[in-house]
């Protein structure tokens, strides 16, 4: 366990690299869900945004 802490301390960017695939799979699965009710919120400022 101590070696793992040393590696993560040395390569701090590895945490993000290891987390990214998990995050992307979760995001894709959420995007593909069907049958979810939602309420669209719209205001006049939204029309100004390109």
mmCIF entry with sequence, helices, sheets and N, C-alpha, C, O atoms, coordinates in Angstrom:
data_MODEL
# 
_entry.id   MODEL 
# 
_entity.id                         1 
_entity.type                       polymer 
_entity.pdbx_number_of_molecules   1 
# 
_entity_poly.entity_id                      1 
_entity_poly.type                           'polypeptide(L)' 
_entity_poly.nstd_linkage                   no 
_entity_poly.nstd_monomer                   no 
_entity_poly.pdbx_seq_one_letter_code       
;(UNK)(UNK)(UNK)(UNK)(UNK)(UNK)(UNK)(UNK)(UNK)(UNK)(UNK)(UNK)(UNK)(UNK)(UNK)(UNK)
(UNK)(UNK)(UNK)(UNK)(UNK)(UNK)(UNK)(UNK)(UNK)(UNK)(UNK)(UNK)(UNK)(UNK)(UNK)(UNK)
(UNK)(UNK)(UNK)(UNK)(UNK)(UNK)(UNK)(UNK)(UNK)(UNK)(UNK)(UNK)(UNK)(UNK)(UNK)(UNK)
(UNK)(UNK)
;
_entity_poly.pdbx_seq_one_letter_code_can   XXXXXXXXXXXXXXXXXXXXXXXXXXXXXXXXXXXXXXXXXXXXXXXXXX 
_entity_poly.pdbx_strand_id                 A 
# 
loop_
_entity_poly_seq.entity_id 
_entity_poly_seq.num 
_entity_poly_seq.mon_id 
_entity_poly_seq.hetero 
1 1  UNK n 
1 2  UNK n 
1 3  UNK n 
1 4  UNK n 
1 5  UNK n 
1 6  UNK n 
1 7  UNK n 
1 8  UNK n 
1 9  UNK n 
1 10 UNK n 
1 11 UNK n 
1 12 UNK n 
1 13 UNK n 
1 14 UNK n 
1 15 UNK n 
1 16 UNK n 
1 17 UNK n 
1 18 UNK n 
1 19 UNK n 
1 20 UNK n 
1 21 UNK n 
1 22 UNK n 
1 23 UNK n 
1 24 UNK n 
1 25 UNK n 
1 26 UNK n 
1 27 UNK n 
1 28 UNK n 
1 29 UNK n 
1 30 UNK n 
1 31 UNK n 
1 32 UNK n 
1 33 UNK n 
1 34 UNK n 
1 35 UNK n 
1 36 UNK n 
1 37 UNK n 
1 38 UNK n 
1 39 UNK n 
1 40 UNK n 
1 41 UNK n 
1 42 UNK n 
1 43 UNK n 
1 44 UNK n 
1 45 UNK n 
1 46 UNK n 
1 47 UNK n 
1 48 UNK n 
1 49 UNK n 
1 50 UNK n 
# 
_struct_asym.id          A 
_struct_asym.entity_id   1 
# 
loop_
_struct_conf.conf_type_id 
_struct_conf.id 
_struct_conf.pdbx_PDB_helix_id 
_struct_conf.beg_label_comp_id 
_struct_conf.beg_label_asym_id 
_struct_conf.beg_label_seq_id 
_struct_conf.pdbx_beg_PDB_ins_code 
_struct_conf.end_label_comp_id 
_struct_conf.end_label_asym_id 
_struct_conf.end_label_seq_id 
_struct_conf.pdbx_end_PDB_ins_code 
_struct_conf.beg_auth_comp_id 
_struct_conf.beg_auth_asym_id 
_struct_conf.beg_auth_seq_id 
_struct_conf.end_auth_comp_id 
_struct_conf.end_auth_asym_id 
_struct_conf.end_auth_seq_id 
_struct_conf.pdbx_PDB_helix_class 
_struct_conf.details 
_struct_conf.pdbx_PDB_helix_length 
HELX_P HELX_P1 AA1 UNK A 2  ? UNK A 10 ? UNK A 2  UNK A 10 1 ? 9  
HELX_P HELX_P2 AA2 UNK A 13 ? UNK A 31 ? UNK A 13 UNK A 31 1 ? 19 
HELX_P HELX_P3 AA3 UNK A 44 ? UNK A 48 ? UNK A 44 UNK A 48 1 ? 5  
# 
_struct_conf_type.id          HELX_P 
_struct_conf_type.criteria    ? 
_struct_conf_type.reference   ? 
# 
loop_
_atom_site.group_PDB 
_atom_site.id 
_atom_site.type_symbol 
_atom_site.label_atom_id 
_atom_site.label_alt_id 
_atom_site.label_comp_id 
_atom_site.label_asym_id 
_atom_site.label_entity_id 
_atom_site.label_seq_id 
_atom_site.pdbx_PDB_ins_code 
_atom_site.Cartn_x 
_atom_site.Cartn_y 
_atom_site.Cartn_z 
_atom_site.occupancy 
_atom_site.B_iso_or_equiv 
_atom_site.pdbx_formal_charge 
_atom_site.auth_seq_id 
_atom_site.auth_comp_id 
_atom_site.auth_asym_id 
_atom_site.auth_atom_id 
_atom_site.pdbx_PDB_model_num 
ATOM 1   N N  . UNK A 1 1  ? 0.828   -1.200 0.000   1.00 0.00 ? 1  UNK A N  1 
ATOM 2   C CA . UNK A 1 1  ? 0.000   0.000  0.000   1.00 0.00 ? 1  UNK A CA 1 
ATOM 3   C C  . UNK A 1 1  ? 0.866   1.255  0.000   1.00 0.00 ? 1  UNK A C  1 
ATOM 4   O O  . UNK A 1 1  ? 0.501   2.266  -0.599  1.00 0.00 ? 1  UNK A O  1 
ATOM 5   N N  . UNK A 1 2  ? 1.985   1.190  0.656   1.00 0.00 ? 2  UNK A N  1 
ATOM 6   C CA . UNK A 1 2  ? 2.876   2.335  0.718   1.00 0.00 ? 2  UNK A CA 1 
ATOM 7   C C  . UNK A 1 2  ? 3.453   2.644  -0.664  1.00 0.00 ? 2  UNK A C  1 
ATOM 8   O O  . UNK A 1 2  ? 3.638   3.809  -1.017  1.00 0.00 ? 2  UNK A O  1 
ATOM 9   N N  . UNK A 1 3  ? 3.735   1.596  -1.447  1.00 0.00 ? 3  UNK A N  1 
ATOM 10  C CA . UNK A 1 3  ? 4.263   1.814  -2.794  1.00 0.00 ? 3  UNK A CA 1 
ATOM 11  C C  . UNK A 1 3  ? 3.225   2.494  -3.684  1.00 0.00 ? 3  UNK A C  1 
ATOM 12  O O  . UNK A 1 3  ? 3.556   3.340  -4.514  1.00 0.00 ? 3  UNK A O  1 
ATOM 13  N N  . UNK A 1 4  ? 1.968   2.108  -3.495  1.00 0.00 ? 4  UNK A N  1 
ATOM 14  C CA . UNK A 1 4  ? 0.901   2.726  -4.274  1.00 0.00 ? 4  UNK A CA 1 
ATOM 15  C C  . UNK A 1 4  ? 0.794   4.217  -3.962  1.00 0.00 ? 4  UNK A C  1 
ATOM 16  O O  . UNK A 1 4  ? 0.635   5.033  -4.869  1.00 0.00 ? 4  UNK A O  1 
ATOM 17  N N  . UNK A 1 5  ? 0.880   4.567  -2.693  1.00 0.00 ? 5  UNK A N  1 
ATOM 18  C CA . UNK A 1 5  ? 0.835   5.984  -2.310  1.00 0.00 ? 5  UNK A CA 1 
ATOM 19  C C  . UNK A 1 5  ? 2.011   6.743  -2.903  1.00 0.00 ? 5  UNK A C  1 
ATOM 20  O O  . UNK A 1 5  ? 1.859   7.878  -3.356  1.00 0.00 ? 5  UNK A O  1 
ATOM 21  N N  . UNK A 1 6  ? 3.180   6.120  -2.901  1.00 0.00 ? 6  UNK A N  1 
ATOM 22  C CA . UNK A 1 6  ? 4.361   6.771  -3.465  1.00 0.00 ? 6  UNK A CA 1 
ATOM 23  C C  . UNK A 1 6  ? 4.199   6.991  -4.969  1.00 0.00 ? 6  UNK A C  1 
ATOM 24  O O  . UNK A 1 6  ? 4.549   8.049  -5.492  1.00 0.00 ? 6  UNK A O  1 
ATOM 25  N N  . UNK A 1 7  ? 3.665   5.984  -5.652  1.00 0.00 ? 7  UNK A N  1 
ATOM 26  C CA . UNK A 1 7  ? 3.456   6.130  -7.092  1.00 0.00 ? 7  UNK A CA 1 
ATOM 27  C C  . UNK A 1 7  ? 2.443   7.227  -7.404  1.00 0.00 ? 7  UNK A C  1 
ATOM 28  O O  . UNK A 1 7  ? 2.660   8.038  -8.304  1.00 0.00 ? 7  UNK A O  1 
ATOM 29  N N  . UNK A 1 8  ? 1.340   7.253  -6.662  1.00 0.00 ? 8  UNK A N  1 
ATOM 30  C CA . UNK A 1 8  ? 0.331   8.283  -6.902  1.00 0.00 ? 8  UNK A CA 1 
ATOM 31  C C  . UNK A 1 8  ? 0.834   9.677  -6.540  1.00 0.00 ? 8  UNK A C  1 
ATOM 32  O O  . UNK A 1 8  ? 0.440   10.665 -7.160  1.00 0.00 ? 8  UNK A O  1 
ATOM 33  N N  . UNK A 1 9  ? 1.695   9.753  -5.545  1.00 0.00 ? 9  UNK A N  1 
ATOM 34  C CA . UNK A 1 9  ? 2.266   11.053 -5.194  1.00 0.00 ? 9  UNK A CA 1 
ATOM 35  C C  . UNK A 1 9  ? 3.236   11.513 -6.275  1.00 0.00 ? 9  UNK A C  1 
ATOM 36  O O  . UNK A 1 9  ? 3.310   12.699 -6.594  1.00 0.00 ? 9  UNK A O  1 
ATOM 37  N N  . UNK A 1 10 ? 3.981   10.556 -6.834  1.00 0.00 ? 10 UNK A N  1 
ATOM 38  C CA . UNK A 1 10 ? 4.957   10.892 -7.867  1.00 0.00 ? 10 UNK A CA 1 
ATOM 39  C C  . UNK A 1 10 ? 4.265   11.244 -9.183  1.00 0.00 ? 10 UNK A C  1 
ATOM 40  O O  . UNK A 1 10 ? 4.656   12.189 -9.868  1.00 0.00 ? 10 UNK A O  1 
ATOM 41  N N  . UNK A 1 11 ? 3.229   10.470 -9.527  1.00 0.00 ? 11 UNK A N  1 
ATOM 42  C CA . UNK A 1 11 ? 2.508   10.669 -10.780 1.00 0.00 ? 11 UNK A CA 1 
ATOM 43  C C  . UNK A 1 11 ? 1.074   11.103 -10.470 1.00 0.00 ? 11 UNK A C  1 
ATOM 44  O O  . UNK A 1 11 ? 0.140   10.314 -10.613 1.00 0.00 ? 11 UNK A O  1 
ATOM 45  N N  . UNK A 1 12 ? 0.907   12.332 -10.056 1.00 0.00 ? 12 UNK A N  1 
ATOM 46  C CA . UNK A 1 12 ? -0.415  12.829 -9.665  1.00 0.00 ? 12 UNK A CA 1 
ATOM 47  C C  . UNK A 1 12 ? -1.391  12.860 -10.838 1.00 0.00 ? 12 UNK A C  1 
ATOM 48  O O  . UNK A 1 12 ? -2.599  12.725 -10.645 1.00 0.00 ? 12 UNK A O  1 
ATOM 49  N N  . UNK A 1 13 ? -0.881  13.034 -12.031 1.00 0.00 ? 13 UNK A N  1 
ATOM 50  C CA . UNK A 1 13 ? -1.748  13.055 -13.206 1.00 0.00 ? 13 UNK A CA 1 
ATOM 51  C C  . UNK A 1 13 ? -2.341  11.681 -13.500 1.00 0.00 ? 13 UNK A C  1 
ATOM 52  O O  . UNK A 1 13 ? -3.326  11.586 -14.234 1.00 0.00 ? 13 UNK A O  1 
ATOM 53  N N  . UNK A 1 14 ? -1.773  10.629 -12.953 1.00 0.00 ? 14 UNK A N  1 
ATOM 54  C CA . UNK A 1 14 ? -2.275  9.275  -13.200 1.00 0.00 ? 14 UNK A CA 1 
ATOM 55  C C  . UNK A 1 14 ? -3.681  9.092  -12.636 1.00 0.00 ? 14 UNK A C  1 
ATOM 56  O O  . UNK A 1 14 ? -4.459  8.300  -13.169 1.00 0.00 ? 14 UNK A O  1 
ATOM 57  N N  . UNK A 1 15 ? -4.011  9.802  -11.580 1.00 0.00 ? 15 UNK A N  1 
ATOM 58  C CA . UNK A 1 15 ? -5.354  9.701  -11.002 1.00 0.00 ? 15 UNK A CA 1 
ATOM 59  C C  . UNK A 1 15 ? -6.393  10.152 -12.027 1.00 0.00 ? 15 UNK A C  1 
ATOM 60  O O  . UNK A 1 15 ? -7.428  9.507  -12.191 1.00 0.00 ? 15 UNK A O  1 
ATOM 61  N N  . UNK A 1 16 ? -6.121  11.236 -12.702 1.00 0.00 ? 16 UNK A N  1 
ATOM 62  C CA . UNK A 1 16 ? -7.049  11.745 -13.713 1.00 0.00 ? 16 UNK A CA 1 
ATOM 63  C C  . UNK A 1 16 ? -7.110  10.798 -14.906 1.00 0.00 ? 16 UNK A C  1 
ATOM 64  O O  . UNK A 1 16 ? -8.187  10.533 -15.440 1.00 0.00 ? 16 UNK A O  1 
ATOM 65  N N  . UNK A 1 17 ? -5.969  10.296 -15.317 1.00 0.00 ? 17 UNK A N  1 
ATOM 66  C CA . UNK A 1 17 ? -5.926  9.388  -16.463 1.00 0.00 ? 17 UNK A CA 1 
ATOM 67  C C  . UNK A 1 17 ? -6.679  8.097  -16.159 1.00 0.00 ? 17 UNK A C  1 
ATOM 68  O O  . UNK A 1 17 ? -7.344  7.554  -17.041 1.00 0.00 ? 17 UNK A O  1 
ATOM 69  N N  . UNK A 1 18 ? -6.588  7.601  -14.940 1.00 0.00 ? 18 UNK A N  1 
ATOM 70  C CA . UNK A 1 18 ? -7.302  6.384  -14.567 1.00 0.00 ? 18 UNK A CA 1 
ATOM 71  C C  . UNK A 1 18 ? -8.801  6.633  -14.395 1.00 0.00 ? 18 UNK A C  1 
ATOM 72  O O  . UNK A 1 18 ? -9.610  5.736  -14.635 1.00 0.00 ? 18 UNK A O  1 
ATOM 73  N N  . UNK A 1 19 ? -9.168  7.831  -13.985 1.00 0.00 ? 19 UNK A N  1 
ATOM 74  C CA . UNK A 1 19 ? -10.572 8.158  -13.754 1.00 0.00 ? 19 UNK A CA 1 
ATOM 75  C C  . UNK A 1 19 ? -11.315 8.458  -15.055 1.00 0.00 ? 19 UNK A C  1 
ATOM 76  O O  . UNK A 1 19 ? -12.518 8.212  -15.143 1.00 0.00 ? 19 UNK A O  1 
ATOM 77  N N  . UNK A 1 20 ? -10.634 8.974  -16.045 1.00 0.00 ? 20 UNK A N  1 
ATOM 78  C CA . UNK A 1 20 ? -11.264 9.404  -17.290 1.00 0.00 ? 20 UNK A CA 1 
ATOM 79  C C  . UNK A 1 20 ? -12.063 8.306  -17.991 1.00 0.00 ? 20 UNK A C  1 
ATOM 80  O O  . UNK A 1 20 ? -13.201 8.572  -18.377 1.00 0.00 ? 20 UNK A O  1 
ATOM 81  N N  . UNK A 1 21 ? -11.546 7.093  -18.181 1.00 0.00 ? 21 UNK A N  1 
ATOM 82  C CA . UNK A 1 21 ? -12.366 6.064  -18.851 1.00 0.00 ? 21 UNK A CA 1 
ATOM 83  C C  . UNK A 1 21 ? -13.642 5.721  -18.079 1.00 0.00 ? 21 UNK A C  1 
ATOM 84  O O  . UNK A 1 21 ? -14.688 5.497  -18.688 1.00 0.00 ? 21 UNK A O  1 
ATOM 85  N N  . UNK A 1 22 ? -13.568 5.677  -16.768 1.00 0.00 ? 22 UNK A N  1 
ATOM 86  C CA . UNK A 1 22 ? -14.751 5.388  -15.954 1.00 0.00 ? 22 UNK A CA 1 
ATOM 87  C C  . UNK A 1 22 ? -15.787 6.494  -16.133 1.00 0.00 ? 22 UNK A C  1 
ATOM 88  O O  . UNK A 1 22 ? -16.976 6.222  -16.296 1.00 0.00 ? 22 UNK A O  1 
ATOM 89  N N  . UNK A 1 23 ? -15.330 7.728  -16.102 1.00 0.00 ? 23 UNK A N  1 
ATOM 90  C CA . UNK A 1 23 ? -16.226 8.868  -16.265 1.00 0.00 ? 23 UNK A CA 1 
ATOM 91  C C  . UNK A 1 23 ? -16.885 8.855  -17.644 1.00 0.00 ? 23 UNK A C  1 
ATOM 92  O O  . UNK A 1 23 ? -18.089 9.085  -17.754 1.00 0.00 ? 23 UNK A O  1 
ATOM 93  N N  . UNK A 1 24 ? -16.113 8.589  -18.689 1.00 0.00 ? 24 UNK A N  1 
ATOM 94  C CA . UNK A 1 24 ? -16.649 8.614  -20.043 1.00 0.00 ? 24 UNK A CA 1 
ATOM 95  C C  . UNK A 1 24 ? -17.679 7.510  -20.267 1.00 0.00 ? 24 UNK A C  1 
ATOM 96  O O  . UNK A 1 24 ? -18.705 7.745  -20.906 1.00 0.00 ? 24 UNK A O  1 
ATOM 97  N N  . UNK A 1 25 ? -17.421 6.313  -19.750 1.00 0.00 ? 25 UNK A N  1 
ATOM 98  C CA . UNK A 1 25 ? -18.392 5.222  -19.879 1.00 0.00 ? 25 UNK A CA 1 
ATOM 99  C C  . UNK A 1 25 ? -19.681 5.595  -19.162 1.00 0.00 ? 25 UNK A C  1 
ATOM 100 O O  . UNK A 1 25 ? -20.769 5.393  -19.701 1.00 0.00 ? 25 UNK A O  1 
ATOM 101 N N  . UNK A 1 26 ? -19.573 6.133  -17.966 1.00 0.00 ? 26 UNK A N  1 
ATOM 102 C CA . UNK A 1 26 ? -20.753 6.539  -17.198 1.00 0.00 ? 26 UNK A CA 1 
ATOM 103 C C  . UNK A 1 26 ? -21.539 7.622  -17.947 1.00 0.00 ? 26 UNK A C  1 
ATOM 104 O O  . UNK A 1 26 ? -22.768 7.568  -17.999 1.00 0.00 ? 26 UNK A O  1 
ATOM 105 N N  . UNK A 1 27 ? -20.846 8.593  -18.519 1.00 0.00 ? 27 UNK A N  1 
ATOM 106 C CA . UNK A 1 27 ? -21.493 9.675  -19.257 1.00 0.00 ? 27 UNK A CA 1 
ATOM 107 C C  . UNK A 1 27 ? -22.233 9.132  -20.475 1.00 0.00 ? 27 UNK A C  1 
ATOM 108 O O  . UNK A 1 27 ? -23.372 9.523  -20.730 1.00 0.00 ? 27 UNK A O  1 
ATOM 109 N N  . UNK A 1 28 ? -21.603 8.244  -21.224 1.00 0.00 ? 28 UNK A N  1 
ATOM 110 C CA . UNK A 1 28 ? -22.229 7.680  -22.421 1.00 0.00 ? 28 UNK A CA 1 
ATOM 111 C C  . UNK A 1 28 ? -23.477 6.885  -22.051 1.00 0.00 ? 28 UNK A C  1 
ATOM 112 O O  . UNK A 1 28 ? -24.499 6.983  -22.731 1.00 0.00 ? 28 UNK A O  1 
ATOM 113 N N  . UNK A 1 29 ? -23.400 6.104  -20.984 1.00 0.00 ? 29 UNK A N  1 
ATOM 114 C CA . UNK A 1 29 ? -24.566 5.330  -20.557 1.00 0.00 ? 29 UNK A CA 1 
ATOM 115 C C  . UNK A 1 29 ? -25.715 6.240  -20.128 1.00 0.00 ? 29 UNK A C  1 
ATOM 116 O O  . UNK A 1 29 ? -26.876 5.945  -20.412 1.00 0.00 ? 29 UNK A O  1 
ATOM 117 N N  . UNK A 1 30 ? -25.405 7.327  -19.455 1.00 0.00 ? 30 UNK A N  1 
ATOM 118 C CA . UNK A 1 30 ? -26.455 8.269  -19.058 1.00 0.00 ? 30 UNK A CA 1 
ATOM 119 C C  . UNK A 1 30 ? -27.074 8.969  -20.263 1.00 0.00 ? 30 UNK A C  1 
ATOM 120 O O  . UNK A 1 30 ? -28.279 9.219  -20.286 1.00 0.00 ? 30 UNK A O  1 
ATOM 121 N N  . UNK A 1 31 ? -26.260 9.286  -21.259 1.00 0.00 ? 31 UNK A N  1 
ATOM 122 C CA . UNK A 1 31 ? -26.765 9.953  -22.453 1.00 0.00 ? 31 UNK A CA 1 
ATOM 123 C C  . UNK A 1 31 ? -27.713 9.059  -23.250 1.00 0.00 ? 31 UNK A C  1 
ATOM 124 O O  . UNK A 1 31 ? -28.605 9.568  -23.929 1.00 0.00 ? 31 UNK A O  1 
ATOM 125 N N  . UNK A 1 32 ? -27.542 7.754  -23.182 1.00 0.00 ? 32 UNK A N  1 
ATOM 126 C CA . UNK A 1 32 ? -28.331 6.833  -23.992 1.00 0.00 ? 32 UNK A CA 1 
ATOM 127 C C  . UNK A 1 32 ? -29.626 6.389  -23.321 1.00 0.00 ? 32 UNK A C  1 
ATOM 128 O O  . UNK A 1 32 ? -30.381 5.615  -23.909 1.00 0.00 ? 32 UNK A O  1 
ATOM 129 N N  . UNK A 1 33 ? -29.898 6.853  -22.117 1.00 0.00 ? 33 UNK A N  1 
ATOM 130 C CA . UNK A 1 33 ? -31.136 6.453  -21.435 1.00 0.00 ? 33 UNK A CA 1 
ATOM 131 C C  . UNK A 1 33 ? -32.346 7.012  -22.162 1.00 0.00 ? 33 UNK A C  1 
ATOM 132 O O  . UNK A 1 33 ? -32.311 8.122  -22.693 1.00 0.00 ? 33 UNK A O  1 
ATOM 133 N N  . UNK A 1 34 ? -33.416 6.231  -22.180 1.00 0.00 ? 34 UNK A N  1 
ATOM 134 C CA . UNK A 1 34 ? -34.670 6.659  -22.807 1.00 0.00 ? 34 UNK A CA 1 
ATOM 135 C C  . UNK A 1 34 ? -35.776 6.695  -21.765 1.00 0.00 ? 34 UNK A C  1 
ATOM 136 O O  . UNK A 1 34 ? -35.682 6.065  -20.712 1.00 0.00 ? 34 UNK A O  1 
ATOM 137 N N  . UNK A 1 35 ? -36.820 7.441  -22.076 1.00 0.00 ? 35 UNK A N  1 
ATOM 138 C CA . UNK A 1 35 ? -38.001 7.453  -21.227 1.00 0.00 ? 35 UNK A CA 1 
ATOM 139 C C  . UNK A 1 35 ? -37.862 8.265  -19.956 1.00 0.00 ? 35 UNK A C  1 
ATOM 140 O O  . UNK A 1 35 ? -38.624 8.059  -19.012 1.00 0.00 ? 35 UNK A O  1 
ATOM 141 N N  . UNK A 1 36 ? -36.918 9.173  -19.909 1.00 0.00 ? 36 UNK A N  1 
ATOM 142 C CA . UNK A 1 36 ? -36.732 10.006 -18.723 1.00 0.00 ? 36 UNK A CA 1 
ATOM 143 C C  . UNK A 1 36 ? -37.516 11.308 -18.918 1.00 0.00 ? 36 UNK A C  1 
ATOM 144 O O  . UNK A 1 36 ? -37.337 12.003 -19.918 1.00 0.00 ? 36 UNK A O  1 
ATOM 145 N N  . UNK A 1 37 ? -38.376 11.628 -17.965 1.00 0.00 ? 37 UNK A N  1 
ATOM 146 C CA . UNK A 1 37 ? -39.129 12.877 -18.026 1.00 0.00 ? 37 UNK A CA 1 
ATOM 147 C C  . UNK A 1 37 ? -38.234 14.022 -17.558 1.00 0.00 ? 37 UNK A C  1 
ATOM 148 O O  . UNK A 1 37 ? -37.508 13.904 -16.572 1.00 0.00 ? 37 UNK A O  1 
ATOM 149 N N  . UNK A 1 38 ? -38.306 15.113 -18.280 1.00 0.00 ? 38 UNK A N  1 
ATOM 150 C CA . UNK A 1 38 ? -37.569 16.300 -17.876 1.00 0.00 ? 38 UNK A CA 1 
ATOM 151 C C  . UNK A 1 38 ? -38.379 17.531 -18.230 1.00 0.00 ? 38 UNK A C  1 
ATOM 152 O O  . UNK A 1 38 ? -39.253 17.494 -19.095 1.00 0.00 ? 38 UNK A O  1 
ATOM 153 N N  . UNK A 1 39 ? -38.079 18.599 -17.561 1.00 0.00 ? 39 UNK A N  1 
ATOM 154 C CA . UNK A 1 39 ? -38.774 19.858 -17.802 1.00 0.00 ? 39 UNK A CA 1 
ATOM 155 C C  . UNK A 1 39 ? -37.766 20.829 -18.405 1.00 0.00 ? 39 UNK A C  1 
ATOM 156 O O  . UNK A 1 39 ? -36.730 21.119 -17.807 1.00 0.00 ? 39 UNK A O  1 
ATOM 157 N N  . UNK A 1 40 ? -38.082 21.322 -19.588 1.00 0.00 ? 40 UNK A N  1 
ATOM 158 C CA . UNK A 1 40 ? -37.196 22.255 -20.257 1.00 0.00 ? 40 UNK A CA 1 
ATOM 159 C C  . UNK A 1 40 ? -37.419 23.651 -19.690 1.00 0.00 ? 40 UNK A C  1 
ATOM 160 O O  . UNK A 1 40 ? -38.551 24.129 -19.611 1.00 0.00 ? 40 UNK A O  1 
ATOM 161 N N  . UNK A 1 41 ? -36.350 24.282 -19.306 1.00 0.00 ? 41 UNK A N  1 
ATOM 162 C CA . UNK A 1 41 ? -36.410 25.643 -18.770 1.00 0.00 ? 41 UNK A CA 1 
ATOM 163 C C  . UNK A 1 41 ? -35.795 26.565 -19.816 1.00 0.00 ? 41 UNK A C  1 
ATOM 164 O O  . UNK A 1 41 ? -34.673 26.344 -20.270 1.00 0.00 ? 41 UNK A O  1 
ATOM 165 N N  . UNK A 1 42 ? -36.543 27.600 -20.193 1.00 0.00 ? 42 UNK A N  1 
ATOM 166 C CA . UNK A 1 42 ? -36.106 28.495 -21.253 1.00 0.00 ? 42 UNK A CA 1 
ATOM 167 C C  . UNK A 1 42 ? -36.429 29.931 -20.858 1.00 0.00 ? 42 UNK A C  1 
ATOM 168 O O  . UNK A 1 42 ? -37.506 30.223 -20.339 1.00 0.00 ? 42 UNK A O  1 
ATOM 169 N N  . UNK A 1 43 ? -35.475 30.817 -21.113 1.00 0.00 ? 43 UNK A N  1 
ATOM 170 C CA . UNK A 1 43 ? -35.725 32.244 -20.886 1.00 0.00 ? 43 UNK A CA 1 
ATOM 171 C C  . UNK A 1 43 ? -35.230 33.014 -22.105 1.00 0.00 ? 43 UNK A C  1 
ATOM 172 O O  . UNK A 1 43 ? -34.609 32.436 -22.997 1.00 0.00 ? 43 UNK A O  1 
ATOM 173 N N  . UNK A 1 44 ? -35.498 34.289 -22.146 1.00 0.00 ? 44 UNK A N  1 
ATOM 174 C CA . UNK A 1 44 ? -35.150 35.098 -23.313 1.00 0.00 ? 44 UNK A CA 1 
ATOM 175 C C  . UNK A 1 44 ? -33.636 35.175 -23.523 1.00 0.00 ? 44 UNK A C  1 
ATOM 176 O O  . UNK A 1 44 ? -33.178 35.315 -24.657 1.00 0.00 ? 44 UNK A O  1 
ATOM 177 N N  . UNK A 1 45 ? -32.875 35.088 -22.471 1.00 0.00 ? 45 UNK A N  1 
ATOM 178 C CA . UNK A 1 45 ? -31.414 35.143 -22.589 1.00 0.00 ? 45 UNK A CA 1 
ATOM 179 C C  . UNK A 1 45 ? -30.895 33.940 -23.382 1.00 0.00 ? 45 UNK A C  1 
ATOM 180 O O  . UNK A 1 45 ? -29.873 34.041 -24.061 1.00 0.00 ? 45 UNK A O  1 
ATOM 181 N N  . UNK A 1 46 ? -31.587 32.812 -23.301 1.00 0.00 ? 46 UNK A N  1 
ATOM 182 C CA . UNK A 1 46 ? -31.179 31.627 -24.055 1.00 0.00 ? 46 UNK A CA 1 
ATOM 183 C C  . UNK A 1 46 ? -31.200 31.877 -25.560 1.00 0.00 ? 46 UNK A C  1 
ATOM 184 O O  . UNK A 1 46 ? -30.406 31.289 -26.294 1.00 0.00 ? 46 UNK A O  1 
ATOM 185 N N  . UNK A 1 47 ? -32.086 32.730 -26.022 1.00 0.00 ? 47 UNK A N  1 
ATOM 186 C CA . UNK A 1 47 ? -32.158 33.040 -27.452 1.00 0.00 ? 47 UNK A CA 1 
ATOM 187 C C  . UNK A 1 47 ? -30.969 33.875 -27.915 1.00 0.00 ? 47 UNK A C  1 
ATOM 188 O O  . UNK A 1 47 ? -30.648 33.874 -29.103 1.00 0.00 ? 47 UNK A O  1 
ATOM 189 N N  . UNK A 1 48 ? -30.327 34.568 -27.027 1.00 0.00 ? 48 UNK A N  1 
ATOM 190 C CA . UNK A 1 48 ? -29.177 35.401 -27.388 1.00 0.00 ? 48 UNK A CA 1 
ATOM 191 C C  . UNK A 1 48 ? -27.891 34.592 -27.516 1.00 0.00 ? 48 UNK A C  1 
ATOM 192 O O  . UNK A 1 48 ? -26.925 35.050 -28.127 1.00 0.00 ? 48 UNK A O  1 
ATOM 193 N N  . UNK A 1 49 ? -27.878 33.408 -26.950 1.00 0.00 ? 49 UNK A N  1 
ATOM 194 C CA . UNK A 1 49 ? -26.666 32.582 -26.959 1.00 0.00 ? 49 UNK A CA 1 
ATOM 195 C C  . UNK A 1 49 ? -26.576 31.867 -28.301 1.00 0.00 ? 49 UNK A C  1 
ATOM 196 O O  . UNK A 1 49 ? -27.513 31.172 -28.692 1.00 0.00 ? 49 UNK A O  1 
ATOM 197 N N  . UNK A 1 50 ? -25.460 32.026 -29.015 1.00 0.00 ? 50 UNK A N  1 
ATOM 198 C CA . UNK A 1 50 ? -25.348 31.373 -30.334 1.00 0.00 ? 50 UNK A CA 1 
ATOM 199 C C  . UNK A 1 50 ? -25.221 29.866 -30.221 1.00 0.00 ? 50 UNK A C  1 
ATOM 200 O O  . UNK A 1 50 ? -25.119 29.177 -31.237 1.00 0.00 ? 50 UNK A O  1 
# 
